[in-house]
Amino acid sequence: QARDIENIINALKAHTTCSTVVSSACMAARNLCSSLTQQMDSVDCDKLNIILDVMDHYRDDLDVIEQSSGALFALCTSSKNLGQIPEDKSIFTIIIESLQKHPHSVELYRCCIGLLWSFSSISGRVEEFVPNLVPLLLKSLDMFEKDDEMIDLAVNALLILSKGGFQSVLAMLKHETFIDSIISCMFKFIDTPRSHSIQTGCCDILSNLALDNYLRADMCARGGTSRIIMALNHFCHDHLVVCTALFALANLISGADVEILRGSEISKTIVKSMQSHPINLTVQVRGASALWVLSSRNEVFK
């Protein structure tokens, strides 16, 4: 099957001027990738670039751009190792402009959000595109509000962007709905197949955005603390969620309003989480850190 995929890509390269052949070849490559019984060891850069060239050339053709972006995402998810896209071949520019040209295509959004997730972690240029990527990802949170697989991809793409540095975080915070959108995801996706990944991603994003006490207080006032506590209670036996949520909690509560902390039984939740994982060192350290931050807020206990 891997050889069949290679033959299809070669045919695609030989007939790039015919949109019908291009669309059909991309669809075939996509279907073959979906039928693979095991992941390929790697996908070489040349194959990715051939499909990227197609996406770039046919940005105005919705059918071709849907099929080519789907084929590229299928190749990415079917490979254990993803090759680096050359710096002069910006996948992010192609994705942004394609989505801007076809803002109502759910299928295109589905594929492009997956591509953002696939390439954001391996590209050294992603930070410069954050201002344009964030609104597209926020839109996807609304567009796929009942699709936890897509929400998971979008949240984790946003998580990667939030790790990009100070300018990336500022670009996110310029959107008034950003924090509310992340907190809303935590509320909506508490009991779905992808809840584990969504909850950890959202907790990490809140941690990365908590740059000062003003932002921490704002996140807590918008429900950030209560959503993190909800995650700790719901996933109390999942050490990965607990580790991430405790770290986020310790980060946020230093700036939280006193009344929010008093009414949340936060110390009991932290202790319960630590008791559920008595031999997990990371849980114990992060739980102790959260309790220490809470105890430093003397006014909470008055």
Secondary structure, DSSP 8 states (H G I E B T S, - for coil): -HHHHHHHHHHHHHTTT-HHHHHHHHHHHHHHHHH-SS-EEEE-HHHHHHHHHHHHHTTT-HHHHHHHHHHHHHHHHTEEEE----TTS-HHHHHHHHHHH-TT-HHHHHHHHHHHHHHHTT-SSGGGGHHHHHHHHHHHHHHTTT-HHHHHHHHHHHHHHHTS-HHHHHHHHTSTTHHHHHHHHHHH-SSSTTHHHHHHHHHHHHHHH--SHHHHHHHHHTTHHHHHHHHHHHTTT-HHHHHHHHHHHHHHGGGS-HHHHHTTTHHHHHHHHHHHSTT-HHHHHHHHHHHHHHHH-GGGG-
